[in-house]
Amino acid sequence: MIKFFRNIRQNLFNEGKTTKYLKYAIGEIVLVVIGILIALSINNWNESRQQKKALNNIYSIVAEDLKKDSLEVDMVLNFMLDRKKVFEKVLNDSLKLEDVEGNKVIHSILTDVRVLNIEKRGYKLLSNFEDNMISENDSLAFRIINFYASSIFFSEKVETIIIDDLIKTNDLWKNQEWYTNIMQNRKDEKFIDYMLTNREFKNLCAFRYSIYYENYAPTVEQFQQGGQRILEAIKTRLNKE
């Protein structure tokens, strides 16, 4: 094709048709420029399609993470729910001997915790996705990043307090003669007496109750609700593609 255009230019030049030669040369330049623009457009379209495919793959991973997190949230909330009535009885001074005997939960009420392990795989992939590969109009990506950033920040803050309190409680109790028994989930009469009569136990329960039910439970529930909304948004996005 290039040889064909070259021959035409050479014939026009040899025949002395300078005006036609110049017009033809300009026309040829215009065709080349148009060809380049078309090629760039196709290349940009291919890149955009690949970027969109990569982004949708990350959205799929985020969706899977949120499904796993939902199961984890249920376990954490059930853990706290199983202990809530015991905490309330302690705080209301209504805990009785019959409430303690045969109740496996109460012996580990302050020495056992469960915190939410948020799956961060998709969030990290999305955060590391190159900025110029996410359109400013793609509000879903920024919505997901903001959701995870705030959720992780607040949950980890409360979880740090829970773990610190667990450590402090163990340090406080570790020299007690009943400590070994409760750590092995065995019944101990002296520990039962401590729970029923010692003000220290009530104070420790009051602080843990505040952390669990006034701070952590609402944080976990908000994460679950927000995660469900994000999951629905991802499903809508993927179904449109």
Secondary structure, 3 states (H helix, E strand, C coil): CHHHHHHHHHHHHHCCCHHHHHHHHHHHHHHHHHHHHHHHHHHHHHHHHHHHHHHHHHHHHHHHHHHHHHHHHHHHHHHHHHHHHHHHHHHCCCCCHHHHCCCHHHHCCCCCCCCCCCCCHHHHHHHHCCHHHCCCCCHHHHHHHHHHHHHHHHHHHHHHHHHHHHHHHHHHHCCCCCHHHHHCCCCCHHHHHHHHHCHHHHHHHHHHHHHHHHHHHHHHHHHHHHHHHHHHHHHHHHHHC
